[in-house]
Amino acid sequence: MTSTSDPRVLRAELEALTTEAFRPDLADIDRLPTLDIARLMNGEDVTVPAAVAERLPEIGAAIDAVAARMAEGGRLVYAGAGTAGRLGVLDASECPPTFNTDPTQVVGLIAGGPEAMVTSVEGAEDSKELARADLDALKLTPLDTVVGVSASGRTPYAIGAVEHARAQGALTIGLSCNAHSALAAAAEHGIEVVVGPELVTGSTRLKAGTAQKLVLNMLSTITMIRLGKTYGNLMVDVRASNEKLRARSRRIVALATGAGDDEIERALAETDGEVKNAILVILTGVDGPAATRLLEESGGHLRAALAAAGG
């Protein structure tokens, strides 16, 4: 399925998409009491996790491929337009405070640039050339991964990003909410979460947006788990950039070690506030510099560092 400037052809394309389908059973929704509309909408939302569950094998395979490349220094890049682009930017922006990643490790590209986060940029989603230019600015390598995100699976910006990235040797993933999409076909890993027609016809910020957010959460979070950014389910790479996160750091050390407040404060002081290092100091008795060395030798994986220290 390709983009066209002929409005008749475009209309036919849209009418063929599940995400654009009209539901006659909801044609009088505006006449219903507010609570009934809320119940309907909630019932629609409940179906989204099941649609995601059907695609878990594809999601898992994609994550393993991403993690393998990121372990070698690669980056994870999301590329989309409109709601899909905003969701990618959101997921990328949460990685530095949650997992202490460098801001360049997980990147969100949205058609039209930062301005498009809050307003529509005319025609940006229709440009494959814009996607190529945005990716060229990042200087892609074969270790990088580009995830094209598009509810319809036909957005030229997302397809162009995946096609260009693949030509550069990067890993590619196409995330859409329609079956047999051009985006999935263009990517090495196609993930098509079919959530069905929206409560408001064509409003893909609803179920499709929820599905995309769930999958993006999986891609980034499970990749970071594979990279050793957690210890169990604790965010041991959290960046303590404010009072709340500093308090969370202390709590994480306490949960991981069972140590008291004074011991935790000493360990964090000795390790410049680094949670992983502090846990290693407490559980193994090594000093701060030794903890740093053990973690470096273990590729940042706390469990491996603990094993190496005999902890």
N, C-alpha and C positions, 0 to 999 in steps of 0.2 A: 504494500500500500504506500503510495507516494503522495506528496503534497502537490496541489495544483492551484492555480489562480482562478480557474473556472468555477464560479460559485455553484453551478449545478452539480459538477463533479464532487466538489467539497461537501455539498449537502448530502449527496449519496454516500460518501465516505462516512460522514458522521452518523447517518441513519443506520449504518451497518454495525456501529459500535455498541456493545452492551452498555458501556458507561453513559451513552447518550439516549438509551431507550426510554420511551414514554410509557408510563404505567397508568392505564385507564382507571384502575381501581383506586388511584389516589387523586383523581381529577377534581374531587370536591373537598380536598384536604383543607382549603381555606375557609370552609364553612364549619369545620369541626371546632369543638371547645379546645382551648389551649392544652389542657391536660391530655386529651386524646391525641393531639398531634405529638406531644412529648412522648407518649407511650409508643406511638407508631415509630417515631425516630429512634427511640431506644431499642425497639425490637429490630429495626434495621441494623443498628450498630452491633448488636449481639452476634450477627452472622459473620462479621469481619474476621474474628480470630479463627473460625473454622475454615474460611477461605485461605487464610495464611497457612494453616496447618497442612492443607493439601499440597503446598509447595515447599514444605520443609526439606525434603531431600535436595531440591535444587538450591535452596538457600544455604544448607550446610556445605554443599560442594563448593559454592561460590566463596563462602567464608574461609574454608581451608585454603583455597587458591589465593585469596587476598592476604591471609596471615603469612603464608609462605613468602610472599613477595615483600611484605612490610618488615618481616624479620631480617630481610637483607637490605633494608633501607628504603624500600619503596613507599609511595604515598597512595592515599585513598582519596579519589576526587569524585565528587558528585556533580552532575550537570543536568539541569532541568530548567523549565520555564514556568512562570506562574506559581501556583501552589506547590507543584513538584519541586521547583527550584528553591522555594522558600524552605521547604522541609529539609532539603539537602543542606542548605546553609545553616539551618537550626541544628541539625545533627552534628555537623562539623564544628560549629562554634561551642558545643558542649564538651568536646573531647579534651581541650586543654585543661579546664578546671577539674574535670572528672578523672582523667587518666594522666595528667601532667605531660601531654603530648606537646611537641612544638606546633605552633599554629600552622606551619607549612606541611605537617604530616597528614592531616585530614582537611580537605579543602572543599568548600561548596561554591560552585559556579551557578549563577542564575542569569538567564538570557536578559540582556539589558543592563547588567551590572548592579551595584549596590542600590541604585535608585529604584530598581524593580522590586526590591523587598517591600516597599510601601506603596508603590503606584505602578500602574500598567505602563510598559514601555512599548509603544506602537511598533508592531512588526518584528520585535526581537525574537519571538519564538519561532518565526518562520524562516530563520536564517541559519543554514548549515555553515555558511562562511563565518558567521560570528562565533559559532562554537569552535571552529578550527582556530580562529585568532585567539580566543580565550585560552585554549589548551596550549597553543604555541608559546604563549606568554609564560606558561609554567615549565616549558622545556621538558616535556615528557621523556621518560626512559622506559625500557622494557620491564623494570621492576614496579612501575606504577600501575594502579588500577583505576579505570574510569567507569563510573556507574551512571548510565543514562537513566533518568527518571521521568516517566510520562504516563499519566493515567490512561490516555488514549492509546499510547504506544505508537503514535504517528507524528508526534511533534518533531519538526525538522531539526530544531536546535539539539534535542537529545539524541536523535539518530545521527546527526552530523558529528556530535562529540564522540559517540561510540565508533563510528566508521573511521574517523581520523585517528583516534587512539589505537585502534586495532592495526591500522596501517603503520603506526609508529612502533608496533611490537608490544604495546601495553596490554595488560589483561582488561577484558571488557565484560560488563554486566549490564543487561537491559531489564529494568523493572517497570512493568506496566500492569494495567488492570483489565486488559482485553486479551482474549486468546488469539493466537496466530498473528501477533503484532509485528510490524516492521522493525520495531526496536529490539524485540527479543531475537528476531531472525538475524539482526546485524551483529549481535553480541555473542561472545563465546558462551556465556552463561545467561540464559534467558529465564527470567522469573516473572510469571504472569499470574497475578492474584486476581481472579475474576470474582468481584464482589456483587455484580449485578447492577441493575438500574438504580439510580439515586432517588431519594425521597423527593427532591426537587430536580426535575429533569435536567440532566447534564451538569449538575453542580458537583463536580468531582472533588471539591474540597471536603466533601462529606465522607461516605464510606471509602471511596478510593483514596482520599487523603489519609484517613485513619490507617488503611492497609499499608500504604507506602511508609508512613511513620513507623509502624510496627516492624516492617522489614528493615528499614534503615537502622532502627534501634538494634536489631539483631546483628546486622552487618558490622556496625562499629563496636558494639559491646562485646560480642563473642570474639571478634578479632582481637580486641584488647585483652580479653581473658587468655586467649592463646598466646599472646605476646608477653604474658606474665605481669600484666598491669593490675591484677587482683591477687589476693591470697585467700583462697576459698571465695567467699562472696564479699570480701572486704576491699574497699577502694584504697589499696596501700600506696598507690601513686598519686593520690589526691594532692592538688596544689593548694596549700593553706594560704590563700590570698586575702582572706578577711576573717573576722572574729568567729563567724559561724564555722568556717572551714578549719580554723585552728582548733576549735572545740571538737569538731568531728575527727581531726587527726588524733587528738588525745584519746578519744573514745575508741577509735580503730586500734590503736596500740594496746589499749586496755583489753579489748575483746580478743585480740590475737595472743596476748601474753598472760593475761590475768594479773599483771603487775599493779602496784599501788600508785597513787598520784605522784609521790616524790620520785620514785624510780622512773616513772614515765617522763617526768620533767627533766631529770638528769640525762636520760637517753636522748631525748629530743634536742636538748642543748648541745650534747656531744656530737650530734649528727646534723646540726644546722636545720632541724625541723623536718628532716626526711623520715617519713613514716616507715618505709621498708628498712632503712638502716637502723632506726631505733628498735624495731622489733628484733632484728638480728642481734643487736647489742644485748638486749634483755634476755633473749632465749639461748644465746650461745656464750655470752660473757666476753666476746671480742670487743676491742675498742672501736671508736668511730672510723679511723682510717682503714682498719682491717675489714670492717663491714662494707665500706665503699669498695675495696678491692674485691672482696668475695662476690659482691653483686655485679661488678663489672665482668668478672670472669664467668659468671653464670648468666650473662646476657640479660640481667635485670630480673631474672626469675627468683623470687624469694625462696621457694621450696628447694630449688637446686642449691642456692647459697647456704641454706640451713643444712642440707645434706653434706655439703663440702666442709662445713664447719663442725660437723658431727652433732648438730643440734636436732 
